[in-house]
Amino acid sequence: MLLYPSVDDLLDRVNSRYSLIMLASKRAHELEAGAKPLLADYKSPKTIGRALEEVAAGVLMIDPDEKDLDN
């Protein structure tokens, strides 16, 4: 169960659940591959939780110029 960040907080930053999942999963894969963290401290030990924390903090957002999140 997702306790932090709350789904409501996340949906304030991203306009749909689908977009949120796509954004977080892409970022989690980047973190697993060794990408530089965007936050100094994380509550979650898992990459998907860390990606969601970055969304909640406002440091990770959808690029408005990118048309397709599936690629």
N, C-alpha and C positions, 0 to 999 in steps of 0.2 A: 504494500500500500504506500502510496506517495503522500508523505506528510509535509516535507519541505523540499522545494517550494510548493505552495498550494496550487492546485490547478487553476483556481480563480486568479491568483497573481500572475500565472503564466499566460492565461488568456487575455489579460489586460495588455500584455506586450505583443502577442501574436493573435491574428484575427480568427484562426480556426484551429481545432484540435489536429486536423490532418497536417496543416502547415507546421504546427508545433512539433509533432512527431517526426516529420521529415527533417526539420532543422536540427532537432536534438540528436537524431540518429546519425546524421552526417557529421555533426561535431564530435559525437562520441567515437566514431570511427577515426576521425582526425587525432583525437586525444590518444587512442590506442596505438596509433602509428607514430606517436612521439611529438605531436604538435605542442607548441608552447602554451601553457595555461594562461587564461585571460584574467584570472583572479589570483590573489595572493594566498587565499585560504579557502578550503572547501570543507563542507560538512560530510559529504558523501565520499566513500572510498571507490565507488563505481563510476565509470566514465559517463554513463547515461545520466546519473545523478549530477555529476559535475557539469555536464552540458546544460541541464535544466537550471542549475544554479546560475550559470552564466546568462541564460535567458532572463531569469528573474532579476538579476542585477542590472540588466540593460546593456551589457557589454557584447552580447551576441544577439543579432537580429537578422531578419530576412532582408536580403539585398532587393530593393524595389525594382532594379533593372533586370534581375534574373527572372526569366519567364517560366522555366520548368525546374521544379525542385527534384524531379526524379533522376536527373543526370548528375 
